[in-house]
């Protein structure tokens, strides 16, 4: 983590769940941090609870507002840029498809335009999703060479974001290392979003209601939020030092930790205790993939990277964080403890 001390880092989407964890890590490492994003998307939210908003330059702005983005970007004069701003919810993309494409595609173009006019950026990472691939519903993991063509507006817009990044890299960037990271489904303390399984489980607990699963048999590459975030930091650092590390990378768990929603809920109930259980309740919602895995051979071979926490570890830490929060404990302290514990395994 010494690499990050004093580095000028610009993050889009810093007020979200993953962004807040990333800011916490980078602030602990001594980075000179500027974030650009909309106001936190939920209330409560991890960005406020963790206290990071008081320790960095936080700009509230719309990624679609290119003029404001360019102005704030130039003020920050970053060396390293990570693009995480997005409309991230699959179901919301069905009700707001145009907005989803505007944010996820034009937002990517806007930040790449900032890079195109910069003389100081050396390392850029665009965070996309495991859902960028054309989904054949097969049982093996998708590789970086497989076709990009997400089904729903969210997934497809992130496929477009990938392709835009590839084009800009080929056309404009000779002196900036450019990568994308296609991460699996993340869990962890502080996620308050709607339409996500663990936050829905926590809300059920708070309301003294039974947990309901709309698609218990769907399989996803679940991982603790610290897994992809530390991988992002590794990619950005390595390509900053050597452009041969730039590329397009899957970041997900091992096959044994790609589990169904039912298994994930079972683990959550067991870790939480108090006799929790769940029931299946189908709804008439839009199409969602049933089976999705990532083949992470490339990042393992290129960097020697390995996942650190299995699915049981990930759920255990999520429950641990949540119980601290619900009891009025120190959220920043439990984040520090979990970050330090995770880094010791690296």
C-alpha positions, 0 to 999 in steps of 0.5 A: 500500500506504500505505493499509494502515498501521495498519489493523486487519484480521481474516482468516479462513483465514489459515493456508492457502496464499492466507492466508499470502501475504496476511498477508505482504503486509499485514504488509509494509504495516504492517497491524495483523493478526489471523487466525482459522483452523485449524492449517495444513492441510499439513506443510510449510506456507507459514504456518510457512515464511514466518515470518508466524505470529511477526509477527501475532496468530494465533488457532487456532480453528474457524470453526464455533465461533461463540462463540470466533470472536465473542470473538476478533473483538471483541478485534481490533475490526477495521475491515476483514474478509476471509473466506477460511476454507473447505474448499477441495478439490472431491474432499474435498467428496465424501467429507466433504459435511456438513463442507464445508457446515458450514464453507463455509456456517455459517462464512460465517454466523458471520463475518457475525454478527460483522459484524452486531454490530460498530460499527467494521467498514467493509469486508468481502470474502467470497472464494468461487470461480469454481465458484459458477456453474451450469456449462453447459460453454460456451466463454465466461466466466461473468459475475456475473449468471449463475446460481449453482448449483455442481455438487459439494458444494464448489462448491455450498456456495460458491454458498450462501456467496454467497447468504448474503452477499447476504441479509445485505447486503440485510437488515442492512448499511447502513453496511458495504461488502460484496463477494464475489470469485469467483477462478479457480484459483491457483498459486504458491510454497508450495502443498502441498495435495493434489489440485492440479496444481502441487503434484502436479507438484512432489511427482512431481519430489521422488519422481523419478516421472513427472507424471500428469494425470487430466484433461489436457483440462480448462480452468481460469482459472489465475492466480498467487496475487498476482493475486487477492490484490492484487485483494482488497486493491483492492476492500477499500480502494476500498469502505472509501473509497467504498461505491459500489465494493461488489459481486460480482466475478470475478477471473481471467486473460485468455482467453489464460491460461485453459488446459488442465491439459495446457498448464499441465503442459507449461509447468511441465515446460519451466520446471523443465527436467531433461527432465520430462514427463507422462502421462495417467492417468484415474481413476474419481474424481467429476465435475469440470467440463471447461471453466470461464472467467470474464468479468472485464469488470466488475472491469476497468471498475469499477476499471481492474484488469488481470492483471499476469502471464500463465500463463507468468509465473505458472508461472515464479515458482512454479518459482522459489519452489519451487527456492529452497525445495527448496534450503533458501533464504530463503522469505520473501526470495523472497516479498518479491522476487516481491511487489515485482516484481508491485507494480511492474507495477501 
